[in-house]
Amino acid sequence: MKFANLHLHSTCSDAEFSPHLLPRLGKALGYKALALTDHETDAGCEIFRRFCEDEGILCITGAEFYGSVNGIGCHLTALDFDPNEPALRAYIQERCDLAYEHTRLCFQKGVENGSIRDFTWQEVLDQTHPGAWFCYDTVLNAMQARHRDIAGVKDVFISPEAKAIKPPYPNAKKPIEAVRKAGGVIALAHPGAKGILQVPTLVEWGLNGIETDHPNIPEDRLPLCLEAAEHFGLYRCGGTDHTGPMSAVGGEYAIPADNGLTEEEFFILTERRLG
């Protein structure tokens, strides 16, 4: 079991466990440190921190941002930042506003074509944590909480029409600069085959971390991640993401997963030993 799991999602974005419950699960699994990294928001981090404290678990702030570099989409995990830094707060608000409007428009389309019945947008809002990042999981979670039929609802949000109005990924330089200004570590998350080749550019923009232990990093790509961490002096990051017992998902993702950081890697990051 790794010491720290620094890639987790909750009902504040696209997962089914609440920020209240995840610390208890983490403790039961043996983790000693955690970070909640919901998509494009840190709305659940304060509640998450309080429950981690109750369980005697170390906790740092987190979020996962989308970005684009040289036309290639990537995910960026932000860790241990000041949540009150104005530029970061403004960036998170901007991204959440875009997600909210996209999800609201898709929901309305679903109502109009009969895919969503006997459920209102206000009911979605009533079931959703303030400051959450809206997506189809937000709607599904709200409907399930009210014991409504969700058959076919997901299709509304992944249709060609929905994809056509989806906000594009921003230039990765924007979230990198915002997180670094807030004193945080921002890492290339679960690097893809094309994404790993963009590390030099991302480092020029301020990237200072890379995930080296994640269930979606295949064995043949792991040496490249480790080499990038060593060559550029990047903080090693990682976690279970949407797999394993802390993810509340089934199918191919319902696999044993204890990814994360060793105790030494965690304190190298939190003590900023690499600068």
Secondary structure, DSSP 8 states (H G I E B T S, - for coil): --SEE-----TTTT-SS-TTTHHHHHHHHT-SEEE---BT--TTHHHHHHHHHHTT-EEE-EEEEEEEETTEEEEEEEES--TT-HHHHHHHHHHHHHHHHHHHHHHHHHHHTTSS-S--HHHHHHTS-TT---SHHHHHHHHHHTT---TTHHHHHSSHHHHHTS----BTHHHHHHHHHTT-EEEE-S--TTGGGGHHHHHHHT--EEEEE-TTS-TTTHHHHHHHHHHHT-EEEE--TTSSTTS---GGG-S-----B-HHHHHHHHTTTT-
